[in-house]
Amino acid sequence: MDAKKIVVKVGTTTLTHESGKLNLNRIEKLARVLSDLNNSGKQFILVSSGAIGVGVNRLNLDRADMTLPERQASASVGQAILMKIYQKLFGEYNQTVSQILLTKDIMDNLEGKQNAENTMNTLLELGIIPIVNENDTISTFEIQFGDNDTLSATVASLVDADLLILLSDIDGLFTADPRKDPDAKIISVVEEVTREVESLASGSGSEFGTGGMITKLTAAKICGKEGIDTIIANGEDPSIIYNILDGEEIGTLFLSR
C-alpha cells in the first residue's frame, strides 16, 4: 500500500488488559513497529486512548459511578502515566515522541486549527511521532470530540494523511455481530458508508472504551470525504500494521471517494 503519512488510532481495549491495567507487552510491540516503520521513511501520528481507564485503575475509582470531575481527574493522572510509558518504550528504539492534547474548540477555530496543523507537520518532518489524545482533563460536552475514532479522523484530515488505521479488539466490519452470530462474515472492502452499512454497526464491546463500530464508520465517512482510505483491524498484534502496509487483505478497508 502506497501510504507515507499514516494516522494510527489505538483503542483502550488494545492498550489494556481486561483488568483495566496497561498491556505493556502490546504497547512495547506497537512502539517497536511504529519506530521501525518510521525509520523506513513512513510518517506516523498515534492517536491513543486509554488515559481515563488507566487513571481510574490507579485511583481505584468505580467507573460506573464517576462524576465528571472524577473522570477529568482520572484523565489527568492516566495521561501522565501513559506518556511516561510511551516515552520509555519508544525511547528503547531511539524514537522521539511528543504529546498533543486537543479539544474540539481548537479544531473549530481557524487559528487554532492552523497552529495544530503546523505543529504536527513540523514534528513529522523532524522524524518525531506525535501522540495525540483528547484533552479530557478540561473537556466538557461543548468542546469534546466524543471519542477518539472521530478525533483520529479529524487529525488525519488536518494533516492530509494518506491512510487512517483504526486498531481495536475487533477484526473489522462483519455482516452481523460475530459475538452473537457464528455465521457472521467479515466485509473486506466497503466502497461507501451507506445506511445499510451503518445498520451493521453495534455498540462498544468494553466497559473501558467509549467507541463502538458506529464511531469507526463515522471516522471512515469523515476521511472518505477527504480522499483518505480507512482500515479497521484487530490490534491484538501491532505487527499487523506491517501486513496492512504490504497491501495484504486485513480487516475492513473503507475506500475514499
C-alpha positions, 0 to 999 in steps of 0.5 A: 500500500502506497501510504507515507503519512499514516494516522494510527488510532489505538483503542483502550481495549488494545492498550489494556488488559481486561483488568483495566491495567496497561498491556505493556507487552502490546504497547512495547510491540506497537512502539517497536513497529511504529519506530521501525516503520518510521525509520523506513521513511513512513510518517506516523501520528498515534492517536491513543486512548486509554488515559481515563481507564488507566487513571481510574485503575490507579485511583481505584475509582468505580467507573460506573459511578464517576462524576465528571470531575472524577473522570477529568481527574482520572484523565489527568493522572492516566495521561501522565502515566501513559506518556511516561510509558510511551516515552520509555518504550519508544525511547528503547528504539531511539524514537522521539515522541511528543504529546498533543492534547486537543479539544474540539474548540481548537479544531473549530477555530481557524487559528487554532486549527492552523497552529495544530496543523503546523505543529504536527507537520513540523514534528513529522518532518523532524522524524518525531511521532506525535501522540495525540489524545483528547484533552479530557482533563478540561473537556466538557460536552461543548468542546469534546470530540466524543471519542477518539475514532472521530478525533483520529479522523479529524487529525488525519484530515488536518494533516492530509494523511494518506491512510487512517488505521483504526486498531481495536479488539475487533477484526473489522466490519462483519455482516452481523455481530460475530459475538452473537452470530457464528455465521457472521462474515467479515466485509473486506472492502466497503466502497461507501458508508451507506445506511445499510452499512451503518445498520451493521454497526453495534455498540462498544464491546468494553466497559473501558472504551467509549467507541463502538463500530458506529464511531469507526464508520463515522471516522471512515465517512469523515476521511472518505470525504477527504480522499483518505482510505480507512482500515479497521483491524484487530490490534491484538498484534501491532505487527499487523500494521506491517501486513496492512502496509504490504497491501495484504487483505486485513480487516475492513478497508473503507475506500475514499471517494 
